[in-house]
C-alpha cells in the first residue's frame, strides 16, 4: 500500500510555506511550483551524484509546466560548500541571464540545499528558491527552516543567511538511491528530535529500529513528517535564532561541527559527527548531574541499533577540538552555550561549563 501524502506548514510572521511529504512526489514538482509562483525560468542546482536521476526528473517536471530549466551541477560532498563554488554559481547565473524572476531549485542533500539557498539569498539581492531534498538528513532537517550558508576552512556554516524557501517537496522514494552510510547518517538528526523535544517519538524510534534500518516506506513517512513538525514548531517560535529557542536544534552539533572542521570536511558525514557529538553532550550532561546514566545509555543503544557511530574510531586532538568549538555560533561573550538534556524530550542551553569538564567527555567512549 502506498503511504499517504502529508503536509506540514511552517508558520512564520511574514510568510509561511508548506512541506509536502510522500512517495513519488518528484513528478509533481512543476505543478507545485506553478501554483506557488508562476515563473518562466528555473535554475536547478544539484550535484554529480543526484543529477541522474533525481535532478533530471525534476527538470522534466518543470519543463512539463512550461518552465525553461538550466541545470547547474557541482561536485558532490561537503567541500562544495565554499566561497569558490558559490562564486562559480554566481558567475554561471550571470552568464545565463538570470534575473529576479528566476527561481532557484535545490535538488539534493544538505550541501546542495545550503549552497543553493545561499546563492539564491545573495545573487541579485535575493532570488526565490525551492527545496527538493533527496537525502534523509535534508528531508528531516536542513531543508526546513531557512538556514543557508557555506563553510570557512576553520568553521562550518559560519557564512550564511536566513532565507526561507517558497516550499519543500520531500519525496521519500528518492531515499532508495542513498548508500547505507548516507542513509543512516540522516537517522542521527531524527534521534536528535526525540531527545530534545519528544519523548514519545524517541520511544517510537526505539520500538521501530528494524523498520527504519530496512527503510520501510511507512516508517520513513512517519519519521520525516514528525521531524518536520517538530522543527517547524521551533522555527515558527524563533525564526532568526534570537530568543535561544531555535538553538536547541543544535544538540550534538557543537562537537559535531568541530569534528568536521578538524578532521577535514567529508571525512565524517554530518550525521555521523552529530551522533558522536550527541554522545559527548550526553556524557557532559551526566557529568554535571543534569541527566541520568540510564537515559545516556538509552540514547547510546538507539544510535548503535541504527548503525551510527557513538565514538571516534581513531585518535583526536582535544585541544584542536576545543579551539574549533570556540567558533561555534552559540558562543556568547567568549563562552560556549551547550545544549544539554535534562530528560528525554527536554534540553536546556547551559553556559559557563569549565574546560576540564568538556575535555573529560570529548574523547571518552
DAURQUI-V365136 format. One record per run of one state. SS is the DSSP state (helix for helix, strand for strand, loop for the rest). FROM is the first residue (numbers start at 0). LEN is the number of residues. If there is no record, write none. Layout:
# DAURQUI-V365136
ss=SS from=FROM len=LEN
ss=SS from=FROM len=LEN
This chain:
# DAURQUI-V365136
ss=loop from=0 len=5
ss=strand from=5 len=5
ss=loop from=10 len=6
ss=strand from=16 len=6
ss=loop from=22 len=3
ss=helix from=25 len=11
ss=loop from=36 len=4
ss=strand from=40 len=7
ss=loop from=47 len=3
ss=helix from=50 len=14
ss=loop from=64 len=3
ss=strand from=67 len=7
ss=loop from=74 len=3
ss=helix from=77 len=3
ss=loop from=80 len=2
ss=helix from=82 len=13
ss=loop from=95 len=7
ss=strand from=102 len=6
ss=loop from=108 len=1
ss=helix from=109 len=16
ss=loop from=125 len=3
ss=strand from=128 len=5
ss=loop from=133 len=2
ss=helix from=135 len=7
ss=loop from=142 len=4
ss=strand from=146 len=6
ss=loop from=152 len=2
ss=strand from=154 len=8
ss=loop from=162 len=5
ss=strand from=167 len=4
ss=helix from=171 len=6
ss=loop from=177 len=2
ss=helix from=179 len=18
ss=loop from=197 len=1
ss=helix from=198 len=9
ss=loop from=207 len=1
ss=helix from=208 len=5
ss=loop from=213 len=3
ss=helix from=216 len=21
ss=loop from=237 len=8
ss=helix from=245 len=5
ss=loop from=250 len=2
ss=helix from=252 len=11
ss=loop from=263 len=6
ss=helix from=269 len=18
ss=loop from=287 len=5
ss=helix from=292 len=13
ss=loop from=305 len=12
ss=helix from=317 len=8
ss=loop from=325 len=6
ss=strand from=331 len=1
ss=loop from=332 len=2
ss=strand from=334 len=1
ss=loop from=335 len=2
ss=strand from=337 len=6
ss=loop from=343 len=2
ss=strand from=345 len=5
ss=loop from=350 len=4
ss=helix from=354 len=8
ss=loop from=362 len=3
